[in-house]
Amino acid sequence: MIFSEYLKLLRPTQWLKNAMLFFPPFLGGAILDLDTVYRGLFPFAVFCLGSSAGYIFNDLNDLDNDIRHPKKKHRPLVSGKVTPVTAKVICVILLLVSLGLAPLISARFTLYLILYLLITVAYTFYFREVAVLDIFCISSGFVVRLLAGGEFFRIEVSDWLLLTVFLLAVFLSTGKRLSEKLSLGSSAGGHRKTLANYPDGFLDGAMYMTGGAVLVTYTMYVIVRSFMVYSVPLCCFGLLRYIYRIKKGQSGDPTDSLLRDPVLFMVGAAWAVLVGIGIYGK
């Protein structure tokens, strides 16, 4: 039981976000090389350690707000199942191990990891309280992961792919903020100050705008890649499904949405298969 609480503290389900490191080789046609996959497991693990340290750091600095949150209050640290002292020790160990292993990959990869951690610290101490900047701060973390993957696998990340990932991250982050505001109602500002600063309708409009922008940039990315253009309808359906979940009052967390929504999971899997056929089926 104690081990499971420590594991929950690391938020392993959020490690799915670090799969972004594998996007460059997947879309670059190199993911079927088992040696590529095996080599990628090490930087993936290093980024997971670093991101978990960031999550713990954020939880430690948000205890007062999380304890009043209907869902977050059940987290190990907030519920008291893991003490703050223990959490701090684990956070420091994860941070030191990740930063100690990163140079074994490359200097630039290390810089990307440090940049990700600095963004996390900046978000925790300041940007999460500033409307719009909080969303951009979260979204930049996905871009850093993408660039870190491109660096490790020595694959150039195209401009259209970079824009697509960034805009998709803004879309998802906006949806998550909107779902929080809808679920928390009048007490939203007490849990997260920025939620009170967003005018009614702003997050809705921002979500719709960035969702449309994602569809445009993704179409521009795949339109010259033959069979991959047929994945655009799946992309459109996935965006609309996520919006549907938000407006129905369901969780806007991207990881939870993908893992707990069978329809969204199947669409994601179908997208991966279709894109895989387009890239590797030649």
JOLINSUL-V847571 format. One line per field, one symbol per residue. psi: psi as a letter, one per 20 degrees, with the letter a starting at -180 (. if undefined). A space follows every 50 residues. Layout:
psi=???
//
This chain:
psi=ggghhhghhimhhiihhiihhigghgijkjiiohhggghihghggghggg hhhggggghhjkghghiiphghiiqgghijhpqhgggggggggggggghh hghifrghgghggggghhggghgghghiioqghhghgghhhhgggghhgh ggjlpppqghgghggghghggghghggghghghhcijghhhohhhhioqp ighgghggghghhghghgghgihjkdhihiighgggggghggggggiijr pjpggggghiohghghggghgggghgghgij.
//
